[in-house]
Amino acid sequence: MMSIIGEAVRVSYRSPLWVAVIGQVLNRLNIGSFHLRYCFDAFPKKGYAYGLTQAVSLAKNLGHKRVAALEFGVAGGNGLVALEQLARMLEAERGVEVSVFGFDTGVGLPSTGNDYRDLPYHWQQGFYRMDVEKLRRRLTKAQLILGDVRDTVAPFISQLGDMPIGFVSFDLDYYSSTAAALRLFDAAAPTQMLPRLFVYFDDVIGASDELYNEYTGQLLAIREFNAAHENMKLAQIRHLRRPYALNMYCLHQFAHPDYCTFIGEKNQQAPLS
């Protein structure tokens, strides 16, 4: 019980403590409906749950029967397993098929080449190696795509077909790897993505030994991406008040044929009382 309360205190700075405690209990005991657990952030990867839920809801509102969810930077595989579990729950809850893909080298972080933008004072070559066979045995739904993202993204897009990408997690640590993975959004046709695509960036907040900033790491990759694209912008999702709020972005495709398609409540009025 003390460990549950301790974890709840850690994550409660953006939500009431009682909400965080209930969420930790539901998560630890693996109980409750998806809707109940979603209300209390009762998932091991809370940002993933939010992003994928919103992606599935948008896909359904736009008439899509399936959607893709991607994780760049799988490491040991805990995040991919969690994403796979969320996909199964959402398929049952919302009736939209979710295909899950994980991208990784499989051999850990490459050399930084002493490039300051890759934060060599915090990351080192060989961190986060994967036990590939152990992870493959654990997965039941997700597909593992091994290799350098500079080589694997284009073939993946060519085989994606008309299934739109709705959620992407970037946990590649380096500026260089993140910038390479962001080319996904250039390689894909507009209709191979949802008009508003939900994105989780793992390495944009951290402790004083990391000191993430917009001149290095993922924040630099995001800034350069936005500067290079007129009709696509990565923007933080500003209404969130949860522990993962600073990690959540949305890729806005302003030129997407469905960007302006109305998906709100159809009878919105505010009569004088």
N, C-alpha and C positions, 0 to 999 in steps of 0.2 A: 504493500500500500504506500509506503514512504517513497518508493521509486516512482510510482505513478504520480503522486503529488509533486515530487521534485521535477519530473518532466513537465507536468502541467504548469508549474510556476515558470519554467524556462520559456514556454511558448505562449504564456498568457499576457505578455506585455502589449499585445495588440488585440486581445479578446479577454472577456471577464474570466477570472480564475475558475469559477464554477463551471463555465462552458469547457474550459481546457481540461478540468478534472474528469468530467463526464466523457469527453472525447477520448482521454487516455484509457478509461475503464472499458469503453466500447471497443477500442482498438486492441487492447491487451487480451480481452476475452473473445474477440472476433465475433461479436453478437450485434444484432439489430439490423433493420432493413437498410438498404443502400441510402434511402432518403434520410433516415434518422442519422446514420453515420456521417453523411455529407453535411448535415446541419451542424454537427459537432466536430468536424474535421477529424473524424475517427479513422484515419488511415496512416500507414507508415510514411507515405509520400504525399503530404497534404497538398502541395502545389500541383503535383501530377493529377490528383483527384479533381481539383478545381479546373485545371486547364482542359483535361479530357472531358469532363462533364459539360463544360461550356461548348467545346468543339462538337460533341455529339448532339447537343441541343440545337446548335446552329445548323448542323448538317441536316437534321430532321426537319427543321423549319423550312429549309431550302429544297426539301424533297429528295435528299440523298439517302440511299439505303445502306451505305457503308462509308467508312472514313478510315484514314490511316493515322497512326500515332508512332512517332519516331523518337528514339533516344540516341544522342550522340555522346559517347563516352560511357561505356557499360561497366568498366572496371570488373569487380567481382560478380556483379549481376543482380544485386539486391534491388536496384531501381527498376531493372527490366522485369524482374519477377513481379514486383508491385504493380507495374504498368499492365502486365499481362492479367493480373487478378482484377484490376480495375476494368479492363476491357471486357472481361467475362461478365462482371456485375452490371455494367452499363448496357451490354447487349440484352441481358434479361430484363433490365429496367426500362430501357427506351426503345428497344426493337431495332437498333442500328448496329450493323456488323462493324467491329473494330479490328483492323489488322495492325499488328504491332511489329516493329522492326528495331533492332539494336545495332548500332555501328561502333566498331572499336578495332584497334589494331590487334588486340588479344595478347600483346606482349608488354603492355605498360606504356608509360609516357616515353616519347622519343627524347633525344637530346635537345636542349633549348638552344644550342649553338651560342650560348652566352648572350642571347638577344634580350635586352632589358625588358622588352615588351612582353616576353613570355614569363616574366617574374622568376628568374633562376634563383633568387634568394629564397623562394618558397617552394618551388617544384624541382624535382630531380628526375633524371632518366631512370626508367624502370619502376617508378611508382605505379601502383594499381594494376598489377599483372592479373590476368584472368586464368582460371582453371577452365579451359574451354569445354572439355568433355563433361566435367561436373555440372557446368551451367547448362549445357545442351540436355543433359538428363533431367534437369529440373524444369526446363521449359516445356510447355504443352501447346502453346499457341504462337508465341513470338518467334520471329525469324532473326537469326544472328548473321550479320554481314561483317566479315572480318577483312581488314586491310586499311590502308591509308584513305582517309575520306576524300583526298584529292583524286583517288582512282575509283572509288566505289559509288560516289553519288550519281554520276552520269548514267552508268548502267542500271542503277536502281530506278531512276526516273523513267528510263526507256521501257522498263518492264512494269511500271506502275499502272498503266492504262488510264481509265477515267475515274479511278477512285481518288477523291481529293484528300490531301493531307490536312488534318485539322489541328494536330497538336505536335509540337516538337520540343524536346528537352536538349539543351546544350550544356554538357558537363565535361568539356574537353580541356579545361584548365588553362591552356595556353591561348594567347592572342592569335598566334599563327594558325593553330588548328581550328579555332572558332571561326576565324575569317575564311578559311577554306570551306568549312561546313556551311557557312552562310551562303555559299554559291548555290546551294540547293534551291534557293528562292529565284535565282536566275535561270537555273537549268530547267525547272518545272514550268510548264505552260500555266498561265493564270488559272485556267479551269482545273488544273491538277492540284489546286489548293483552295481552301475555303477563302472567301473574300476577306474575312477577319480570322486570322490563324493564331491560335493561342500558343505562346512560347514561354518556356521556363529556362532562365539562365541561372545556373548554380553558383557561378563565381563572380557575382556582382556585389555581394556583401560578405564581410568576413571580419576577423579580429585584427588586432593591431600588428600582428606579424605579417599579415597579407597586404593591408593598406591598398585595397583595390581603388583604382581611380580611372578617369576617362582618358588617360594617356598611356595606359598599359592594359593588358589582359582583355577580358571579354568586353569591358566598357569601351575600350578603344575600338574593338572590332564592330561593336554596335554603332558607335559614332561615325566610323568610316563608311559603314553600310548605308546609313541614312544620308550622308553627304553625297554618296554616289548614285542615289536613286530618287527620282522626282516623284514617281507614282507608287512607290512602296516605302513605308516607314515603320520602323520598330518603335513602339511607344509603350511606356509603362501603363498598366491598368490602374487607374487612380482611385477607384471607389473602394478597393480592398482595405480591410483593417484586420489582417491576419498575419501570423509570423512569416508567411511566404510572400507577403505583399510586394516587397522590393524585388523579388525574383521574377515576378510575372509581367510579361510584355504581350503585346498583340502586334502581329504583322498586319498592317492595314494595306490592302491592295486597292487603291483608289480607282484604278482603271478596270478592275474586275467587273465582268458583265452583271454580277449579282450584288455588287457592293451596295447599291442603292435600293435593292429589293426590300420592301417593307416586311418586317418580321415581328413588330410589336403588337400590343393589344389593339384590337380593331375599333374599340369604342372608348376612346379616351376623352373625357369631358371633365370640366371643373365648374359645375353650375354654382351660381351665387346662393349661399346658404342664408 
